[in-house]
Amino acid sequence: MSKPPVIEVEVVTDPAGGRESSARPAAEKAPVHPLAALILLAVDNLWSLGEWAVISWVVTIPAAFLSVFVPTFLLHRRSLGQSRRRALAWATLLGAIAAVPFSVGGTAIGAYLLAWLGIWRLARPTP
């Protein structure tokens, strides 16, 4: 029996890692999820409807808060991967803005957030 041939191999390491990573560093992630800003805009515009404000502010203010708070918290935790504290802070802020019983504040802030997120996406470098 003869011995198998010896093959010489050179090992080269790539300092960049050589792998594509789907996870983005925290600095590259948007601070607010665009869908959360859109939900704020939609719920805040419900204050323009007479029927929404007439029901009872005891019901509509908490409903407006929760209808923005819950999806924003879930989006920020699961989609953006934010810590519980940071997701809770953003959800509380956007929920409180939506709960203000007139549509001017949340509409302006929601539109500003959507515009800012659009500009942010255009300005970030593509991989």
C-alpha positions in Angstrom: 0.0 0.0 0.0 1.2 3.4 -0.9 0.8 6.5 1.2 -1.7 9.2 0.0 -0.1 12.3 -1.5 0.6 15.2 0.8 -1.2 18.5 -0.1 0.2 21.7 1.2 -2.4 24.3 2.3 -1.9 27.9 3.2 -4.4 29.3 5.7 -5.3 33.0 5.2 -7.3 34.9 7.7 -9.5 37.8 6.7 -9.4 40.6 9.2 -13.0 41.7 8.3 -14.3 38.3 9.2 -15.4 37.4 5.6 -19.0 36.9 6.7 -22.1 38.8 5.8 -24.0 39.8 9.0 -27.7 40.6 8.9 -27.5 42.2 12.3 -26.8 45.9 12.2 -24.8 47.7 14.9 -27.0 49.8 17.3 -25.7 53.0 15.8 -27.1 52.0 12.4 -30.6 51.2 13.6 -33.4 53.8 13.5 -34.3 55.0 17.0 -38.0 54.9 16.2 -39.7 52.2 14.0 -41.4 53.8 11.0 -44.6 51.7 11.6 -44.7 53.1 15.2 -44.6 56.7 13.8 -47.3 55.8 11.2 -49.6 54.3 14.0 -49.1 57.5 16.0 -50.1 59.5 13.0 -53.2 57.4 12.3 -54.4 57.3 15.9 -53.8 61.0 16.4 -55.9 61.8 13.4 -58.8 60.0 15.0 -59.1 63.0 17.4 -60.4 64.9 14.3 -63.5 62.7 14.2 -66.3 64.1 16.4 -67.5 60.6 17.3 -64.1 59.6 18.7 -63.9 62.6 21.1 -67.6 62.6 22.1 -67.7 59.0 23.5 -65.9 59.8 26.7 -62.5 61.1 27.4 -62.3 58.5 30.2 -62.4 55.8 27.5 -60.8 57.5 24.5 -57.6 58.8 26.1 -56.5 55.5 27.6 -57.6 53.8 24.3 -55.5 56.1 22.2 -52.6 55.7 24.6 -52.8 51.9 24.5 -53.4 51.6 20.8 -50.0 53.3 20.2 -48.2 52.1 23.3 -48.6 48.3 22.7 -47.6 48.1 19.0 -44.7 50.5 19.6 -43.4 48.5 22.5 -43.6 45.2 20.5 -42.1 46.7 17.4 -39.2 48.2 19.3 -38.5 45.1 21.3 -38.8 42.5 18.4 -38.0 44.4 15.2 -35.4 46.9 16.4 -34.1 44.7 19.2 -34.1 47.5 21.7 -33.7 46.9 25.5 -36.9 46.6 27.5 -36.2 50.0 29.1 -35.6 51.8 25.8 -38.6 50.3 24.1 -40.8 51.2 27.1 -39.5 54.8 27.0 -40.3 55.2 23.3 -43.7 53.5 23.6 -44.6 55.7 26.6 -43.5 58.8 24.8 -45.5 58.1 21.6 -48.5 56.8 23.5 -48.6 60.0 25.6 -48.4 62.1 22.4 -51.3 60.1 20.9 -53.4 60.5 24.1 -53.4 64.3 24.0 -57.0 65.0 23.1 -56.4 67.0 19.9 -54.9 66.0 16.7 -52.3 68.8 16.1 -49.5 67.5 18.3 -49.3 63.9 17.3 -49.9 64.7 13.6 -47.0 67.1 13.5 -44.7 64.9 15.5 -45.7 61.7 13.6 -45.1 63.4 10.2 -41.8 64.8 11.5 -40.7 61.3 12.7 -41.7 59.7 9.3 -39.8 62.4 7.4 -36.8 62.1 9.7 -36.7 58.3 9.3 -36.9 58.7 5.5 -34.0 61.1 5.5 -32.1 58.9 7.9 -32.5 55.9 5.6 -31.3 57.9 2.6 -28.3 59.3 4.5 -27.0 56.0 5.9 -24.4 54.2 3.9 -25.4 51.1 2.0 -23.5 47.9 2.7 
